[in-house]
Amino acid sequence: MSFSNEQMERYSRHIILKDVGVKGQKKLLDSKVLIIGTGGLGAPAAMFLAAAGIGTIGLVDFDAVELSNLQRQIIHLTKDVGKPKVVSGKETIGEMNPDVNVVTYREWIHAANIKDVIRDQDYDFIIDGTDNFPAKFLINDACVLTGKPFSHAGIIRFQGQTMTVVPGKGPCYRCIFQNPPPPDAVPTCKQAGVLGVMGGIIGTIQATEAIKHVLGIGDLLTGSLLTYDALKMEFRKVKLPNNKKCQVCGDNPTITELIDYDQPACELKSHQ
């Protein structure tokens, strides 16, 4: 693949980086990243991945844009209220970078379809931008069972957390949290609120992890949980051990088929 003059200019700040260069930028343009959830986390992740030149971005979301989304979901504009989020996201990315192919999935993710979505474009990396525990456990299990690396994240109030799971190279989300909490045990962002910029801070870290994985550079958040407290302006990195008794990636896994959990949406469970 040879770059046009326009592409050489667009990606010039990447190309001059020793760890990226022309070869690395080609890897980005040839790569495919799936973003499940085009909201507070997925919106900034999608925009930075598009700007970076990720060649194919998949957007999964069933919801339509609401006015209350605009405080944090920066891929959507006021004119997009009422529009499907995946359509709004695709339009914004198209205006930002015509090099990017956007594949949209306006559907709920569940046990019966998630593997098909992941395999549809043979995605290289998955970003979990969802806001509920059933989806997070489902994404973890699907990625572990299909061998796909992914970035988990959650935000609420003034706090956020993220970790990267590379199957076979560290603990998975279920290693640490094991099972979804009881319904109503943890408030939703709608109930508890969230500082709008939290999605940008954590979502761009997720995008960074995707880019590093594609380029094969740096250290991923594999085996570590990164937490952020905006009020204290403090990041903490907690080392996470493998759980040999994990139900999906342990020595004797008991989950070999995907499970749908039926419970109301709930957001971040803080790791103490």
Kinemage of the C-alpha trace (Angstrom):
@kinemage 1
@onewidth
@group {chain A} dominant
@subgroup {mainchain}
@vectorlist {calphas} color= white
{ca met a 1} P 0.000 0.000 0.000
{ca ser a 2} L 1.349 3.413 -0.943
{ca phe a 3} L 0.144 6.544 0.825
{ca ser a 4} L -1.320 9.508 -1.002
{ca asn a 5} L 0.089 12.963 -0.343
{ca glu a 6} L -3.044 13.722 1.671
{ca gln a 7} L -2.526 10.641 3.853
{ca met a 8} L 1.147 11.457 4.373
{ca glu a 9} L 0.079 14.866 5.663
{ca arg a 10} L -2.887 13.576 7.701
{ca tyr a 11} L -0.801 10.991 9.554
{ca ser a 12} L 2.495 12.923 9.555
{ca arg a 13} L 2.678 13.168 13.359
{ca his a 14} L 2.365 9.395 13.580
{ca ile a 15} L 4.794 8.721 10.771
{ca ile a 16} L 7.604 10.697 12.390
{ca leu a 17} L 7.319 8.585 15.543
{ca lys a 18} L 10.031 5.907 15.554
{ca asp a 19} L 7.614 3.348 17.028
{ca val a 20} L 5.002 3.985 14.323
{ca gly a 21} L 6.415 5.215 11.030
{ca val a 22} L 4.942 4.358 7.631
{ca lys a 23} L 4.888 0.651 8.464
{ca gly a 24} L 2.974 1.217 11.695
{ca gln a 25} L 0.485 3.567 10.071
{ca lys a 26} L -0.188 0.900 7.456
{ca lys a 27} L -0.916 -1.540 10.299
{ca leu a 28} L -3.438 0.917 11.714
{ca leu a 29} L -5.124 1.376 8.343
{ca asp a 30} L -5.295 -2.400 7.901
{ca ser a 31} L -6.676 -3.003 11.402
{ca lys a 32} L -10.242 -3.545 12.627
{ca val a 33} L -11.591 -2.478 16.019
{ca leu a 34} L -15.082 -3.216 17.336
{ca ile a 35} L -16.637 -0.769 19.812
{ca ile a 36} L -19.608 -2.134 21.740
{ca gly a 37} L -21.561 0.855 23.025
{ca thr a 38} L -21.432 4.269 21.337
{ca gly a 39} L -21.935 6.246 24.538
{ca gly a 40} L -19.768 7.930 27.156
{ca leu a 41} L -16.812 5.574 26.653
{ca gly a 42} L -17.326 4.436 23.089
{ca ala a 43} L -17.837 7.931 21.658
{ca pro a 44} L -14.381 9.365 22.471
{ca ala a 45} L -12.712 6.018 21.784
{ca ala a 46} L -14.294 5.904 18.332
{ca met a 47} L -13.283 9.474 17.501
{ca phe a 48} L -9.636 9.020 18.446
{ca leu a 49} L -9.409 5.661 16.685
{ca ala a 50} L -10.897 7.226 13.572
{ca ala a 51} L -8.485 10.155 13.753
{ca ala a 52} L -5.598 7.698 14.154
{ca gly a 53} L -6.579 5.922 10.954
{ca ile a 54} L -7.943 2.610 12.186
{ca gly a 55} L -9.141 1.203 8.874
{ca thr a 56} L -12.351 -0.457 10.011
{ca ile a 57} L -14.366 0.516 13.070
{ca gly a 58} L -17.434 -1.448 14.099
{ca leu a 59} L -20.080 0.374 16.133
{ca val a 60} L -22.620 -1.600 18.151
{ca asp a 61} L -25.552 0.166 19.816
{ca phe a 62} L -29.321 -0.171 19.705
{ca asp a 63} L -30.134 3.185 21.326
{ca ala a 64} L -31.019 6.522 19.760
{ca val a 65} L -29.346 9.793 20.746
{ca glu a 66} L -30.996 11.604 23.659
{ca leu a 67} L -30.413 15.175 24.777
{ca ser a 68} L -29.000 13.974 28.113
{ca asn a 69} L -26.315 12.027 26.215
{ca leu a 70} L -24.684 15.157 24.838
{ca gln a 71} L -23.034 16.115 28.134
{ca arg a 72} L -20.454 13.362 27.563
{ca gln a 73} L -21.084 11.418 24.323
{ca ile a 74} L -19.082 13.764 22.113
{ca ile a 75} L -19.523 11.879 18.851
{ca his a 76} L -23.169 13.026 18.774
{ca leu a 77} L -24.413 16.572 18.192
{ca thr a 78} L -27.633 18.387 19.076
{ca lys a 79} L -28.929 17.850 15.545
{ca asp a 80} L -28.528 14.083 16.067
{ca val a 81} L -31.086 13.802 18.887
{ca gly a 82} L -33.502 11.020 17.960
{ca lys a 83} L -31.089 9.484 15.447
{ca pro a 84} L -29.701 5.960 15.995
{ca lys a 85} L -26.346 6.301 17.762
{ca val a 86} L -24.568 4.068 15.259
{ca val a 87} L -25.787 6.265 12.391
{ca ser a 88} L -24.746 9.464 14.166
{ca gly a 89} L -21.364 7.926 14.997
{ca lys a 90} L -20.793 6.779 11.434
{ca glu a 91} L -21.614 10.235 10.067
{ca thr a 92} L -19.238 11.972 12.475
{ca ile a 93} L -16.408 9.558 11.688
{ca gly a 94} L -17.023 9.969 7.970
{ca glu a 95} L -16.660 13.732 8.270
{ca met a 96} L -13.502 13.315 10.359
{ca asn a 97} L -11.621 10.740 8.294
{ca pro a 98} L -12.827 9.318 4.955
{ca asp a 99} L -10.150 6.596 5.168
{ca val a 100} L -12.202 4.787 7.826
{ca asn a 101} L -14.762 2.122 6.957
{ca val a 102} L -17.506 2.157 9.591
{ca val a 103} L -19.599 -0.983 10.041
{ca thr a 104} L -22.772 -0.473 12.087
{ca tyr a 105} L -24.766 -2.954 14.153
{ca arg a 106} L -27.995 -1.464 15.477
{ca glu a 107} L -28.853 -4.304 17.820
{ca trp a 108} L -28.639 -5.409 21.412
{ca ile a 109} L -25.664 -7.622 22.117
{ca his a 110} L -26.662 -10.963 23.614
{ca ala a 111} L -25.420 -14.521 23.848
{ca ala a 112} L -26.924 -15.552 20.516
{ca asn a 113} L -25.336 -12.837 18.362
{ca ile a 114} L -22.135 -11.530 19.969
{ca lys a 115} L -19.828 -14.135 18.436
{ca asp a 116} L -21.274 -13.436 14.984
{ca val a 117} L -20.677 -9.692 15.420
{ca ile a 118} L -17.098 -10.233 16.622
{ca arg a 119} L -16.388 -12.574 13.719
{ca asp a 120} L -18.205 -10.468 11.098
{ca gln a 121} L -15.095 -8.455 10.208
{ca asp a 122} L -12.606 -10.629 12.119
{ca tyr a 123} L -11.924 -7.728 14.488
{ca asp a 124} L -8.428 -7.399 15.950
{ca phe a 125} L -9.474 -5.726 19.203
{ca ile a 126} L -12.733 -5.127 21.081
{ca ile a 127} L -13.613 -2.097 23.213
{ca asp a 128} L -16.256 -2.560 25.900
{ca gly a 129} L -18.048 0.766 26.077
{ca thr a 130} L -21.191 -0.602 27.716
{ca asp a 131} L -22.778 0.652 30.916
{ca asn a 132} L -24.158 -2.517 32.487
{ca phe a 133} L -22.792 -5.639 34.138
{ca pro a 134} L -24.650 -8.242 32.051
{ca ala a 135} L -23.052 -6.836 28.888
{ca lys a 136} L -19.616 -6.590 30.471
{ca phe a 137} L -19.596 -10.222 31.582
{ca leu a 138} L -20.973 -11.314 28.210
{ca ile a 139} L -18.269 -9.385 26.324
{ca asn a 140} L -15.570 -10.839 28.572
{ca asp a 141} L -16.776 -14.398 28.116
{ca ala a 142} L -17.235 -14.036 24.356
{ca cys a 143} L -13.765 -12.547 23.909
{ca val a 144} L -12.108 -15.212 26.081
{ca leu a 145} L -13.918 -18.030 24.247
{ca thr a 146} L -13.012 -16.589 20.827
{ca gly a 147} L -9.482 -15.543 21.826
{ca lys a 148} L -10.035 -11.838 21.133
{ca pro a 149} L -8.211 -9.146 23.173
{ca phe a 150} L -10.407 -6.406 24.608
{ca ser a 151} L -10.464 -3.342 26.839
{ca his a 152} L -12.903 -3.217 29.756
{ca ala a 153} L -13.880 0.087 31.340
{ca gly a 154} L -16.511 1.636 33.571
{ca ile a 155} L -17.293 5.130 34.843
{ca ile a 156} L -19.564 6.624 37.490
{ca arg a 157} L -19.676 9.942 39.352
{ca phe a 158} L -16.009 11.083 39.488
{ca gln a 159} L -14.412 7.643 39.167
{ca gly a 160} L -13.352 5.344 36.366
{ca gln a 161} L -11.506 2.093 35.829
{ca thr a 162} L -10.080 0.143 32.921
{ca met a 163} L -8.132 -3.042 32.233
{ca thr a 164} L -7.061 -4.910 29.121
{ca val a 165} L -7.679 -8.614 28.678
{ca val a 166} L -5.547 -10.670 26.308
{ca pro a 167} L -6.766 -14.278 26.538
{ca gly a 168} L -3.981 -16.600 27.619
{ca lys a 169} L -1.741 -13.721 28.737
{ca gly a 170} L -3.286 -12.576 32.001
{ca pro a 171} L -6.485 -12.497 34.049
{ca cys a 172} L -9.871 -11.794 32.520
{ca tyr a 173} L -12.637 -9.581 33.889
{ca arg a 174} L -14.368 -12.573 35.449
{ca cys a 175} L -11.145 -13.565 37.219
{ca ile a 176} L -11.506 -10.408 39.293
{ca phe a 177} L -15.237 -9.780 39.591
{ca gln a 178} L -16.470 -13.399 39.157
{ca asn a 179} L -20.221 -12.753 38.780
{ca pro a 180} L -22.569 -9.807 38.181
{ca pro a 181} L -23.752 -8.134 41.399
{ca pro a 182} L -27.372 -8.480 42.505
{ca pro a 183} L -29.874 -6.213 40.717
{ca asp a 184} L -29.927 -2.652 42.114
{ca ala a 185} L -26.765 -3.288 44.185
{ca val a 186} L -24.877 -0.608 42.237
{ca pro a 187} L -26.518 2.596 40.930
{ca thr a 188} L -26.563 3.512 37.276
{ca cys a 189} L -25.055 6.707 35.878
{ca lys a 190} L -28.632 7.894 35.388
{ca gln a 191} L -29.250 7.389 39.106
{ca ala a 192} L -25.870 8.497 40.485
{ca gly a 193} L -24.624 10.882 37.801
{ca val a 194} L -21.267 11.060 36.054
{ca leu a 195} L -18.890 13.919 35.303
{ca gly a 196} L -19.013 14.314 31.545
{ca val a 197} L -15.255 14.265 30.978
{ca met a 198} L -14.879 10.867 32.701
{ca gly a 199} L -15.804 9.083 29.480
{ca gly a 200} L -13.186 11.059 27.592
{ca ile a 201} L -10.421 10.283 30.067
{ca ile a 202} L -11.123 6.556 30.296
{ca gly a 203} L -12.365 6.090 26.721
{ca thr a 204} L -9.194 7.571 25.252
{ca ile a 205} L -7.130 5.201 27.404
{ca gln a 206} L -9.121 2.359 25.848
{ca ala a 207} L -8.349 3.744 22.389
{ca thr a 208} L -4.670 3.961 23.332
{ca glu a 209} L -4.667 0.294 24.335
{ca ala a 210} L -6.235 -0.670 21.000
{ca ile a 211} L -3.611 1.294 19.049
{ca lys a 212} L -0.727 -0.155 21.097
{ca his a 213} L -2.054 -3.672 20.540
{ca val a 214} L -2.319 -3.166 16.784
{ca leu a 215} L 1.197 -1.694 16.609
{ca gly a 216} L 2.668 -4.238 19.036
{ca ile a 217} L 4.322 -1.555 21.145
{ca gly a 218} L 4.489 -0.657 24.824
{ca asp a 219} L 2.925 -2.370 27.806
{ca leu a 220} L -0.796 -3.072 27.818
{ca leu a 221} L -2.956 -2.997 30.943
{ca thr a 222} L -2.838 -6.783 30.980
{ca gly a 223} L -2.898 -8.042 34.548
{ca ser a 224} L -3.529 -4.543 35.889
{ca leu a 225} L -6.575 -2.475 36.798
{ca leu a 226} L -6.088 1.252 36.299
{ca thr a 227} L -8.389 3.381 38.444
{ca tyr a 228} L -8.914 7.123 38.295
{ca asp a 229} L -10.362 9.514 40.860
{ca ala a 230} L -11.059 12.889 39.277
{ca leu a 231} L -11.616 14.712 42.570
{ca lys a 232} L -8.222 13.644 43.899
{ca met a 233} L -6.701 13.776 40.398
{ca glu a 234} L -5.163 10.406 41.178
{ca phe a 235} L -4.465 7.324 39.095
{ca arg a 236} L -3.789 3.982 40.759
{ca lys a 237} L -2.550 0.837 39.043
{ca val a 238} L -3.460 -2.383 40.849
{ca lys a 239} L -1.794 -5.644 39.846
{ca leu a 240} L -4.256 -8.448 39.244
{ca pro a 241} L -3.444 -12.146 39.589
{ca asn a 242} L -4.748 -14.935 37.398
{ca asn a 243} L -7.576 -16.845 39.032
{ca lys a 244} L -7.013 -20.553 38.465
{ca lys a 245} L -10.608 -21.128 39.568
{ca cys a 246} L -12.049 -18.637 37.057
{ca gln a 247} L -15.230 -19.998 35.517
{ca val a 248} L -14.236 -19.081 31.969
{ca cys a 249} L -10.408 -19.002 31.758
{ca gly a 250} L -9.336 -21.081 34.775
{ca asp a 251} L -7.810 -24.533 34.879
{ca asn a 252} L -11.224 -26.193 34.844
{ca pro a 253} L -13.658 -23.761 33.221
{ca thr a 254} L -17.364 -24.309 33.860
{ca ile a 255} L -18.539 -21.681 31.354
{ca thr a 256} L -18.089 -23.027 27.853
{ca glu a 257} L -21.233 -21.477 26.369
{ca leu a 258} L -22.332 -17.853 26.591
{ca ile a 259} L -24.849 -16.790 29.213
{ca asp a 260} L -27.392 -13.954 29.164
{ca tyr a 261} L -27.949 -12.335 32.547
{ca asp a 262} L -31.355 -10.758 33.072
{ca gln a 263} L -30.994 -7.758 35.323
{ca pro a 264} L -31.325 -3.972 35.187
{ca ala a 265} L -28.398 -1.973 33.886
{ca cys a 266} L -25.856 -0.947 36.488
{ca glu a 267} L -22.497 0.695 36.161
{ca leu a 268} L -19.079 0.610 37.745
{ca lys a 269} L -18.269 -1.573 40.699
{ca ser a 270} L -15.269 -0.052 42.439
{ca his a 271} L -12.295 -2.319 43.027
{ca gln a 272} L -10.943 -1.867 46.561
